[in-house]
Amino acid sequence: MIDWLIFIPACFALNLAFGPNNLLAMTHGAQGGVLFAGRAALGRLLVFVPMIAASAMGLGLLLTASAAVFQAVKLIGAAYLIWIGWRIWRGAGRVRLDPETARATPAGAFRAEALVALSNPKAILIFAAFFPQFVATEAYWQSYALLGGCFLLLEVVAITAYALAGRSAARVAGPRLTWMQRGSGAMMMVFGALLLVSPAPSQR
């Protein structure tokens, strides 16, 4: 039986943790509003579904067991985070707060959310290491599906919260939005640098 009283608050803490995808939700919320950020974040959710399924099948253990595979995924992910951070930094001051303008390129925002989610190997390791603690062995697949569904619902709440924060900050910042965008780009590059130096889970 799943211990929901423990899983839900612990899982929501993971959903709310400040990271590259939540930073993107905040940035997209500032640029185009909550609805635009939510549509872009569908890319993240669609990537998380197969990642949860992969961890259920035990494929997440591959990244833990194989240092070479983990290193390759980590390098690709770090490079992408640094690249997208640089693009956000360079684009500071060029993005207007008109939602219609922002929605003119929904595919780019969607793609960024998906690739950032896919580029971080720690996401699947969270599913592979955190979920099994709550799985009911007598109903493994059903409980894993329930845990995954709950995670995705809580992720939607976190996305909305960060998008609202970004939109509110943009309205308050006004002319200072350029510095907010540069700060977001800088943080994204920092995430990439930290990913480069992070050890594989088996080395901890």
Backbone torsions as a table, in degrees:
resi	resn	phi	psi	omega
1	MET	NA	134.8	-178.8
2	ILE	-74.9	131.5	176.7
3	ASP	-87.6	85.0	-175.4
4	TRP	-65.1	-31.1	-177.8
5	LEU	-63.4	-27.1	177.5
6	ILE	-94.9	-42.8	-174.9
7	PHE	-62.6	-47.5	-173.0
8	ILE	-60.6	-52.1	179.1
9	PRO	-65.4	-36.7	179.5
10	ALA	-67.1	-42.4	179.8
11	CYS	-65.9	-42.4	-178.4
12	PHE	-63.9	-32.1	176.1
13	ALA	-62.9	-38.1	176.9
14	LEU	-68.1	-41.2	179.0
15	ASN	-61.3	-39.0	-176.1
16	LEU	-83.5	-11.2	-178.0
17	ALA	-56.6	135.5	-177.7
18	PHE	-73.8	119.2	-179.5
19	GLY	-150.8	-174.2	-175.8
20	PRO	-57.0	-44.9	-178.1
21	ASN	-68.3	-40.8	178.3
22	ASN	-68.3	-32.2	174.5
23	LEU	-64.4	-39.1	176.8
24	LEU	-64.1	-41.2	178.6
25	ALA	-61.0	-39.5	178.3
26	MET	-66.6	-42.2	179.3
27	THR	-64.7	-45.0	179.0
28	HIS	-66.2	-34.7	176.2
29	GLY	-64.2	-38.1	178.5
30	ALA	-68.8	-36.7	-175.7
31	GLN	-78.6	-43.0	-171.4
32	GLY	-132.9	2.6	179.8
33	GLY	96.6	173.1	-174.4
34	VAL	-66.5	-41.1	-179.1
35	LEU	-63.8	-42.5	177.9
36	PHE	-62.4	-43.6	179.1
37	ALA	-63.9	-38.8	179.5
38	GLY	-65.6	-40.9	178.0
39	ARG	-65.5	-40.4	178.1
40	ALA	-63.4	-38.8	-176.5
41	ALA	-69.6	-11.6	173.5
42	LEU	-58.8	-30.2	177.0
43	GLY	-61.3	-40.3	178.3
44	ARG	-65.7	-45.9	-176.8
45	LEU	-65.1	-39.6	180.0
46	LEU	-67.3	-27.9	176.4
47	VAL	-76.9	-37.9	-178.2
48	PHE	-64.7	-31.2	-178.1
49	VAL	-59.0	-55.2	178.0
50	PRO	-67.4	-26.8	177.1
51	MET	-67.1	-39.2	176.4
52	ILE	-66.1	-41.8	178.3
53	ALA	-63.2	-40.1	179.8
54	ALA	-64.3	-40.9	180.0
55	SER	-67.6	-33.9	177.6
56	ALA	-63.2	-33.0	179.7
57	MET	-85.6	-1.4	176.8
58	GLY	90.7	4.6	-178.3
59	LEU	-69.9	-21.5	178.1
60	GLY	-62.1	-25.6	179.1
61	LEU	-65.3	-23.0	-179.9
62	LEU	-61.5	-41.9	179.9
63	LEU	-67.3	-29.9	178.8
64	THR	-76.6	-39.7	-174.9
65	ALA	-81.2	-32.3	-175.8
66	SER	-104.4	108.1	179.8
67	ALA	-64.6	-35.6	-178.3
68	ALA	-66.1	-44.3	180.0
69	VAL	-65.5	-44.6	179.5
70	PHE	-60.0	-43.7	-178.4
71	GLN	-63.4	-41.2	-179.8
72	ALA	-64.3	-46.7	179.5
73	VAL	-64.2	-38.8	-179.0
74	LYS	-65.2	-42.6	-179.8
75	LEU	-64.4	-42.7	178.7
76	ILE	-63.7	-44.9	-179.7
77	GLY	-63.8	-43.3	-179.9
78	ALA	-63.8	-42.7	180.0
79	ALA	-62.2	-41.1	-179.6
80	TYR	-66.8	-42.4	180.0
81	LEU	-61.7	-43.1	179.3
82	ILE	-65.1	-40.0	-179.5
83	TRP	-64.9	-46.7	-178.1
84	ILE	-70.0	-31.5	175.2
85	GLY	-63.1	-41.4	178.2
86	TRP	-64.1	-39.3	178.7
87	ARG	-65.1	-41.9	178.0
88	ILE	-63.9	-41.1	179.3
89	TRP	-61.7	-48.6	-178.4
90	ARG	-66.9	-30.0	-178.2
91	GLY	-85.0	-0.6	-179.2
92	ALA	-58.9	133.5	179.1
93	GLY	91.0	-14.7	-179.5
94	ARG	-93.8	-17.6	-175.9
95	VAL	-90.0	124.9	176.9
96	ARG	-89.9	158.2	-177.0
97	LEU	-85.4	5.7	178.2
98	ASP	-70.5	113.9	-178.0
99	PRO	-56.0	-36.4	-179.4
100	GLU	-63.6	-36.1	176.9
101	THR	-65.3	-43.2	-178.9
102	ALA	-65.4	-37.0	-177.1
103	ARG	-73.9	-6.4	178.6
104	ALA	-66.1	-20.5	179.7
105	THR	-128.3	57.4	179.8
106	PRO	-66.5	-29.6	-178.6
107	ALA	-63.1	-39.1	179.7
108	GLY	-65.3	-42.5	179.1
109	ALA	-66.7	-41.3	177.5
110	PHE	-60.5	-45.8	-178.6
111	ARG	-64.9	-39.8	179.7
112	ALA	-62.8	-44.7	178.7
113	GLU	-60.8	-44.1	-177.9
114	ALA	-64.9	-46.1	-176.8
115	LEU	-69.6	-35.8	177.3
116	VAL	-65.7	-41.4	178.2
117	ALA	-64.1	-40.1	-177.8
118	LEU	-75.2	-27.4	-172.3
119	SER	-79.7	-12.2	-177.9
120	ASN	-102.5	108.0	-177.3
121	PRO	-65.3	-16.7	-177.9
122	LYS	-70.5	-20.9	179.3
123	ALA	-63.0	-49.6	-179.6
124	ILE	-68.6	-27.8	177.5
125	LEU	-70.4	-31.9	174.5
126	ILE	-64.3	-45.3	178.9
127	PHE	-63.9	-37.4	-176.4
128	ALA	-77.1	-28.2	-176.2
129	ALA	-100.5	-32.9	-175.7
130	PHE	-86.0	-46.9	-176.3
131	PHE	-60.1	-44.4	-176.5
132	PRO	-57.4	-21.8	179.0
133	GLN	-68.2	-17.3	-176.0
134	PHE	-118.1	-0.4	-177.9
135	VAL	-72.9	135.1	174.6
136	ALA	-84.7	113.3	-173.9
137	THR	-61.9	-29.1	-179.1
138	GLU	-75.1	-15.2	177.6
139	ALA	-140.8	62.3	-170.1
140	TYR	-57.9	-56.4	-174.1
141	TRP	-67.6	-39.8	179.2
142	GLN	-64.7	-43.3	-178.6
143	SER	-70.0	-35.4	178.2
144	TYR	-65.7	-39.0	178.1
145	ALA	-65.3	-40.1	178.3
146	LEU	-65.3	-42.2	178.4
147	LEU	-63.6	-42.2	179.0
148	GLY	-64.5	-41.7	178.2
149	GLY	-63.7	-40.8	177.5
150	CYS	-63.8	-42.4	178.5
151	PHE	-58.6	-45.2	-177.8
152	LEU	-66.4	-38.6	177.1
153	LEU	-63.6	-43.1	178.5
154	LEU	-67.7	-30.4	177.0
155	GLU	-65.1	-38.2	177.2
156	VAL	-62.0	-41.0	178.2
157	VAL	-63.0	-43.6	179.7
158	ALA	-64.7	-41.5	178.1
159	ILE	-59.4	-45.8	-180.0
160	THR	-61.5	-42.6	-179.6
161	ALA	-62.5	-44.3	-179.9
162	TYR	-69.9	-37.4	178.0
163	ALA	-65.0	-41.8	177.0
164	LEU	-62.7	-40.7	178.7
165	ALA	-63.2	-41.5	179.4
166	GLY	-65.9	-42.2	-179.8
167	ARG	-65.6	-43.0	179.1
168	SER	-63.8	-42.3	179.7
169	ALA	-63.5	-38.2	-179.8
170	ALA	-65.2	-40.3	-179.5
171	ARG	-67.1	-37.6	179.9
172	VAL	-74.7	-39.4	-175.8
173	ALA	-68.6	-39.0	180.0
174	GLY	57.6	-117.5	-178.4
175	PRO	-62.4	-18.7	-178.5
176	ARG	-85.6	8.3	-179.9
177	LEU	-58.6	-32.0	179.1
178	THR	-56.9	-43.3	-179.3
179	TRP	-70.1	-32.7	176.3
180	MET	-64.1	-43.1	178.9
181	GLN	-65.1	-41.7	178.6
182	ARG	-64.7	-37.5	176.8
183	GLY	-63.9	-39.6	177.2
184	SER	-63.6	-44.2	178.7
185	GLY	-62.5	-42.2	179.5
186	ALA	-63.5	-42.5	179.2
187	MET	-63.8	-37.8	179.0
188	MET	-63.8	-40.5	177.8
189	MET	-67.2	-34.7	176.7
190	VAL	-64.1	-42.7	177.5
191	PHE	-58.4	-41.9	178.8
192	GLY	-63.3	-42.2	179.0
193	ALA	-64.9	-41.2	179.0
194	LEU	-65.1	-36.9	177.8
195	LEU	-64.4	-34.8	179.1
196	LEU	-61.8	-38.0	-174.6
197	VAL	-96.4	-1.2	-178.7
198	SER	-73.6	138.0	179.0
199	PRO	-78.7	159.8	173.8
200	ALA	-67.7	151.0	-178.2
201	PRO	-55.6	-34.4	-178.8
202	SER	-69.2	-13.5	-177.7
203	GLN	-94.8	-3.5	-176.8
204	ARG	-86.0	NA	NA
